Amino acid sequence: MGAGIGKIVVLILAIAVVWFGFRWVQRYIAAKNAAQTAKPAEPKALEAEATVRCGRCGTFVPASGAKPCERADCAWSAPS
């Protein structure tokens, strides 16, 4: 009635395969759920700058005057 050493080794190997297989399946399911529940990053809100329309050429330029019109006869053009 002896359980040979071979049978014990096979039993230990079978337990190890089941144990590590179960852990692998748990990690796979957890990773799959984490990927599905991850929220995409929200887009940043764009900041608008106030503009005014040039009475001479009709071009809209920033109200701060930071970027003048490219036309030479425009009232918003920076002096040369």
GUMIVO-290076 format. One line per field, with one value per residue: residue number from 1; residue in one letter; x, y, z of N, C-alpha, C, O in turn. Coordinates in nm, 3 decimals. Atoms other than C-alpha are relative to their C-alpha. Layout:
# residues N
n: (NUM,...)
res: (A,...)
n_xx: (X,...)
n_yy: (Y,...)
n_zz: (Z,...)
ca_xx: (X,...)
ca_yy: (Y,...)
ca_zz: (Z,...)
c_xx: (X,...)
c_yy: (Y,...)
c_zz: (Z,...)
o_xx: (X,...)
o_yy: (Y,...)
o_zz: (Z,...)
//
This chain:
# residues 80
n: (1,2,3,4,5,6,7,8,9,10,11,12,13,14,15,16,17,18,19,20,21,22,23,24,25,26,27,28,29,30,31,32,33,34,35,36,37,38,39,40,41,42,43,44,45,46,47,48,49,50,51,52,53,54,55,56,57,58,59,60,61,62,63,64,65,66,67,68,69,70,71,72,73,74,75,76,77,78,79,80)
res: (M,G,A,G,I,G,K,I,V,V,L,I,L,A,I,A,V,V,W,F,G,F,R,W,V,Q,R,Y,I,A,A,K,N,A,A,Q,T,A,K,P,A,E,P,K,A,L,E,A,E,A,T,V,R,C,G,R,C,G,T,F,V,P,A,S,G,A,K,P,C,E,R,A,D,C,A,W,S,A,P,S)
n_xx: (0.082,-0.089,0.013,-0.136,-0.052,0.048,0.137,-0.003,-0.051,0.107,0.103,-0.051,0.001,0.139,0.045,-0.070,0.057,0.132,-0.019,-0.053,0.100,0.106,-0.054,-0.015,0.134,0.042,-0.071,0.052,0.133,-0.018,-0.055,0.106,0.096,-0.064,-0.007,0.136,0.051,-0.087,0.064,-0.094,-0.028,0.092,-0.071,-0.014,0.086,-0.071,0.020,0.024,-0.052,0.089,-0.051,0.075,-0.008,-0.063,0.093,-0.056,-0.018,0.097,-0.067,0.015,-0.129,0.019,0.031,-0.121,-0.087,-0.125,-0.030,0.061,0.030,-0.119,0.011,-0.073,0.092,0.092,-0.014,-0.054,-0.139,-0.103,-0.080,-0.123)
n_yy: (-0.120,-0.115,-0.102,-0.018,-0.136,-0.052,-0.046,-0.122,-0.108,-0.033,-0.070,-0.134,-0.072,-0.029,-0.108,-0.123,-0.045,-0.056,-0.122,-0.108,-0.027,-0.079,-0.135,-0.064,-0.037,-0.115,-0.120,-0.031,-0.060,-0.130,-0.091,-0.026,-0.090,-0.130,-0.066,-0.040,-0.104,-0.118,-0.112,-0.078,-0.134,-0.101,-0.103,-0.128,-0.104,-0.101,-0.136,-0.093,-0.135,-0.100,-0.061,-0.115,-0.006,-0.121,-0.078,-0.026,0.120,0.102,0.114,0.008,0.005,0.007,-0.128,-0.048,-0.056,0.075,0.051,-0.093,0.043,0.000,-0.104,-0.123,-0.112,0.034,-0.082,0.083,0.037,-0.062,-0.092,0.059)
n_zz: (0.000,-0.001,0.104,0.049,0.010,0.128,-0.017,-0.081,0.086,0.096,-0.076,-0.028,0.128,0.037,-0.088,0.040,0.128,-0.028,-0.080,0.084,0.104,-0.063,-0.022,0.130,0.044,-0.080,0.048,0.133,-0.019,-0.064,0.100,0.098,-0.063,-0.019,0.131,0.039,-0.087,0.005,0.067,0.081,-0.053,0.049,0.076,-0.068,0.054,0.077,-0.047,0.110,-0.020,0.057,0.123,0.053,0.145,0.052,0.082,0.132,0.084,-0.037,-0.064,-0.145,-0.068,-0.145,-0.063,-0.066,0.103,-0.002,0.133,0.094,0.136,0.085,0.103,-0.034,-0.020,-0.108,-0.119,-0.107,0.030,-0.083,0.082,0.053)
ca_xx: (0.000,0.281,0.244,0.551,0.770,0.659,0.294,0.378,0.578,0.295,0.045,0.263,0.305,-0.070,-0.142,0.120,-0.025,-0.376,-0.256,-0.049,-0.314,-0.577,-0.355,-0.285,-0.658,-0.727,-0.458,-0.592,-0.948,-0.830,-0.626,-0.918,-1.156,-0.907,-0.869,-1.247,-1.306,-1.019,-1.155,-0.995,-0.835,-1.071,-0.976,-0.851,-1.082,-0.972,-0.921,-1.067,-0.913,-1.124,-1.087,-1.192,-1.260,-1.043,-1.255,-1.022,-0.945,-1.207,-0.950,-1.013,-0.715,-0.664,-0.806,-0.473,-0.314,-0.050,-0.077,-0.131,-0.268,-0.014,-0.140,0.067,-0.238,-0.414,-0.476,-0.368,-0.030,0.272,0.477,0.772)
ca_yy: (0.000,0.230,0.552,0.558,0.864,0.905,0.934,1.198,1.402,1.382,1.491,1.788,1.888,1.865,2.085,2.339,2.353,2.411,2.672,2.877,2.842,2.979,3.275,3.348,3.349,3.588,3.832,3.812,3.892,4.177,4.332,4.301,4.468,4.746,4.819,4.839,5.067,5.308,5.650,5.841,6.172,6.463,6.715,7.047,7.342,7.585,7.941,8.202,8.542,8.851,8.993,9.314,9.379,9.630,9.908,9.944,9.591,9.382,9.146,9.026,9.087,9.020,9.295,9.315,9.414,9.146,9.028,9.310,9.271,9.203,9.481,9.801,10.033,9.865,10.075,9.782,9.740,9.806,10.105,10.008)
ca_zz: (0.000,-0.053,-0.240,-0.453,-0.479,-0.842,-0.742,-0.481,-0.734,-0.988,-0.722,-0.623,-0.990,-1.051,-0.749,-0.863,-1.217,-1.084,-0.831,-1.080,-1.350,-1.113,-1.021,-1.390,-1.470,-1.181,-1.302,-1.659,-1.547,-1.322,-1.604,-1.846,-1.600,-1.528,-1.900,-1.945,-1.648,-1.720,-1.808,-2.093,-2.003,-2.030,-2.295,-2.168,-2.211,-2.478,-2.372,-2.605,-2.651,-2.713,-3.064,-3.236,-3.601,-3.784,-3.935,-4.232,-4.348,-4.162,-4.011,-3.658,-3.433,-3.062,-2.842,-2.664,-2.996,-2.950,-3.311,-3.562,-3.912,-4.187,-4.416,-4.428,-4.439,-4.144,-3.835,-3.616,-3.786,-3.577,-3.693,-3.912)
c_xx: (0.086,-0.029,0.140,0.039,-0.047,-0.141,-0.006,0.048,-0.107,-0.111,0.043,0.000,-0.142,-0.056,0.063,-0.059,-0.137,0.013,0.047,-0.095,-0.113,0.046,0.013,-0.137,-0.051,0.067,-0.052,-0.135,0.012,0.054,-0.105,-0.103,0.058,0.007,-0.138,-0.050,0.086,-0.069,0.103,0.019,-0.095,0.077,0.003,-0.090,0.086,-0.031,-0.014,0.055,-0.095,0.066,-0.087,0.021,0.058,-0.100,0.050,0.006,-0.096,0.061,-0.024,0.138,-0.026,-0.023,0.122,0.096,0.132,0.040,-0.065,-0.025,0.127,-0.005,0.068,-0.094,-0.100,0.029,0.064,0.146,0.097,0.082,0.131,0.121)
c_yy: (0.125,0.093,0.031,0.146,0.065,0.056,0.131,0.118,0.042,0.076,0.144,0.085,0.037,0.113,0.132,0.055,0.064,0.133,0.117,0.035,0.086,0.143,0.076,0.047,0.120,0.129,0.044,0.071,0.138,0.102,0.037,0.097,0.140,0.077,0.051,0.116,0.126,0.110,0.074,0.139,0.101,0.106,0.132,0.103,0.102,0.138,0.092,0.137,0.097,0.062,0.119,0.003,0.134,0.070,0.022,-0.126,-0.114,-0.122,0.004,-0.017,-0.009,0.139,0.058,0.062,-0.074,-0.048,0.090,-0.064,0.010,0.108,0.129,0.116,-0.027,0.085,-0.078,-0.035,0.072,0.094,-0.063,0.077)
c_zz: (0.000,-0.116,-0.045,-0.013,-0.130,0.010,0.079,-0.084,-0.100,0.069,0.029,-0.128,-0.042,0.085,-0.041,-0.131,0.024,0.075,-0.087,-0.114,0.053,0.023,-0.132,-0.051,0.079,-0.046,-0.136,0.011,0.062,-0.099,-0.105,0.057,0.019,-0.132,-0.043,0.084,0.000,-0.080,-0.084,0.061,-0.062,-0.077,0.075,-0.069,-0.074,0.055,-0.120,0.035,-0.070,-0.124,-0.038,-0.150,-0.043,-0.092,-0.143,-0.087,0.035,0.067,0.150,0.062,0.150,0.059,0.070,-0.099,-0.011,-0.140,-0.103,-0.137,-0.085,-0.108,0.048,0.031,0.113,0.124,0.116,-0.023,0.090,-0.088,-0.040,0.044)
o_xx: (0.047,-0.055,0.218,-0.047,-0.069,-0.172,-0.087,-0.007,-0.126,-0.166,-0.036,-0.038,-0.164,-0.125,-0.004,-0.077,-0.166,-0.056,-0.012,-0.102,-0.159,-0.030,-0.017,-0.149,-0.114,0.001,-0.066,-0.158,-0.058,0.009,-0.110,-0.148,-0.013,-0.010,-0.149,-0.127,0.049,-0.117,0.216,-0.070,-0.123,0.185,-0.091,-0.108,0.193,-0.144,0.072,0.054,-0.143,0.185,-0.202,0.123,0.015,-0.159,-0.031,-0.037,-0.108,-0.011,-0.022,0.214,-0.133,0.039,0.134,0.193,0.227,0.159,-0.183,0.028,0.216,0.096,0.060,-0.060,-0.193,0.145,0.121,0.211,0.076,0.106,0.195,0.233)
o_yy: (0.228,0.052,0.094,0.235,0.187,0.161,0.218,0.228,0.161,0.170,0.237,0.202,0.148,0.201,0.235,0.176,0.169,0.229,0.224,0.151,0.178,0.237,0.196,0.158,0.209,0.233,0.164,0.171,0.231,0.217,0.152,0.188,0.239,0.198,0.154,0.199,0.226,0.087,0.094,0.191,0.097,0.148,0.166,0.101,0.142,0.168,0.095,0.178,0.070,0.092,0.130,-0.044,0.240,0.009,0.049,-0.124,-0.208,-0.217,0.111,-0.106,0.031,0.237,0.180,0.128,-0.022,-0.067,0.071,-0.170,0.089,0.131,0.165,0.202,0.052,0.111,-0.018,-0.088,0.189,0.064,-0.133,0.041)
o_zz: (0.053,-0.229,0.027,-0.020,-0.134,-0.045,0.051,-0.074,-0.122,0.011,0.013,-0.124,-0.092,0.034,-0.043,-0.143,-0.033,0.042,-0.084,-0.155,-0.015,-0.003,-0.137,-0.104,0.021,-0.056,-0.161,-0.057,0.021,-0.099,-0.149,-0.013,0.003,-0.133,-0.109,0.035,0.060,-0.191,-0.040,0.129,-0.182,-0.033,0.147,-0.190,-0.027,0.094,-0.209,0.151,-0.180,-0.124,0.004,-0.201,0.004,-0.181,-0.232,-0.202,-0.043,0.099,0.211,0.022,0.197,0.017,0.084,-0.059,-0.069,-0.166,-0.135,-0.169,-0.054,-0.174,0.165,0.112,0.132,0.158,0.207,0.067,0.125,-0.205,0.038,0.009)
//
